[in-house]
Every structure is written in C-alpha cells, then in structure tokens.
Amino acid sequence: MRRPGPAAGPQRRDALPVTAPSEGSPSPRRPQQRKQVLLRLDPAVYEALARWAGDELRSANAQIEFLLRRALAEAGRLPRETGPLPRRGRPPGAQGGPPPGPPSGPSPGPPSGPPSA
C-alpha cells in the first residue's frame, strides 16, 4: 500500500480543475467573456469617476469601459472585432417585467368612432 502524500503536494498556489476532462480529448479552455483587470487609481480620481458614473446611471466599471472605448475609437485604435457595449438593465425577455410594446392607458388623441347621443 502507498502512503497518502502531503495535503497540497506540489500544487500549492496553482489552480486545479475540479472536473474530469472528457475521454480522449484534452481539457479545452473556454475563453472568458470579459477580461478582469486590477486598476489602481488615485482616490480623488476614483471619487470623481464614481460621481460621473452615478450621474449617467452607470457603475464605475461601466463608466471606465465607456471612457476607454471612446478614447480608443477617437484614436483609431478600437479593434474592429470589438462588440458593442452590453446594454444596461434587464436582458430582453426576462420574466417579471412589463411586456414590450406601447404603454397602456388612455390615448391622448380624440376618441374614435361615432359620437354617442
């Protein structure tokens, strides 16, 4: 019988997959939808950015992405394959919201049909 190895073994600080790869194929990595970055800002700059984002009903993260995309586009450096900014709010077709279409309620125009006597 073999003795069990140390708890972490040589894998310390390395990410280990918790699912088994499929038979006969190497474990393919899915590309991330969004790249995560650490950004260090002066606190006063962040506060100004957060206020600006709040004025435009965006998160600070969305405001940073908006400003970076605009700066890249103005400099002619925005890659062609870049998709549009994700829409804000609830995704289309989400349950719990009002159905799409014109708002319900009385119409502001004159009544249609013959007048009643």
SVG drawing of the C-alpha trace seen along z (x, -y; Angstrom):
<svg xmlns="http://www.w3.org/2000/svg" viewBox="-79 -65 85 67">
<polyline fill="none" stroke="black" stroke-width="0.4" points="0.0,0.0 1.1,-3.6 1.0,-6.2 -1.0,-9.3 1.0,-12.3 1.1,-15.7 -2.2,-17.6 -1.3,-20.2 1.7,-18.4 3.4,-20.3 0.2,-22.1 0.5,-25.0 -1.0,-28.2 -1.8,-26.6 -5.4,-26.4 -6.5,-22.8 -9.5,-21.7 -12.3,-20.1 -14.0,-18.3 -12.5,-15.5 -11.7,-16.1 -13.8,-14.3 -12.5,-11.0 -9.9,-11.2 -9.6,-15.0 -7.5,-17.5 -9.3,-19.8 -10.3,-22.8 -10.3,-26.2 -13.3,-28.3 -12.4,-31.9 -13.6,-34.4 -16.4,-36.6 -14.9,-39.6 -11.3,-40.2 -10.7,-41.1 -8.0,-43.7 -6.8,-45.3 -6.8,-49.1 -5.1,-51.3 -6.4,-54.9 -5.8,-57.9 -8.8,-58.1 -9.8,-61.5 -9.8,-60.3 -12.0,-57.4 -14.4,-59.6 -14.8,-61.9 -15.3,-58.9 -17.9,-57.3 -19.8,-60.6 -19.7,-60.9 -20.9,-57.3 -23.7,-57.9 -24.8,-61.0 -25.1,-58.8 -26.7,-55.9 -23.7,-53.6 -21.5,-51.6 -17.9,-52.8 -16.8,-49.7 -19.2,-50.5 -18.1,-54.2 -14.4,-53.1 -15.2,-50.8 -17.3,-53.5 -14.4,-56.1 -11.8,-53.6 -13.8,-52.6 -14.4,-56.2 -10.8,-57.1 -9.7,-54.1 -12.2,-55.0 -11.1,-58.6 -7.5,-57.5 -8.4,-55.0 -7.3,-52.1 -10.5,-50.3 -10.3,-46.8 -12.9,-46.0 -13.9,-42.8 -14.9,-44.7 -18.6,-44.1 -20.9,-46.8 -21.2,-47.8 -23.5,-45.5 -26.9,-47.0 -27.8,-48.3 -30.8,-46.9 -32.7,-43.7 -31.9,-41.5 -34.7,-41.2 -37.2,-38.5 -36.5,-38.5 -39.6,-37.5 -41.2,-39.8 -41.2,-43.0 -43.9,-44.6 -44.4,-43.2 -42.8,-45.1 -45.0,-47.4 -46.8,-50.7 -47.7,-51.8 -51.2,-51.0 -53.6,-53.7 -55.9,-56.3 -54.7,-57.6 -54.1,-61.4 -55.9,-61.8 -59.7,-62.4 -62.0,-59.5 -62.5,-57.3 -65.9,-56.2 -69.2,-58.0 -70.3,-60.2 -73.0,-58.7 -76.3,-60.5"/>
</svg>
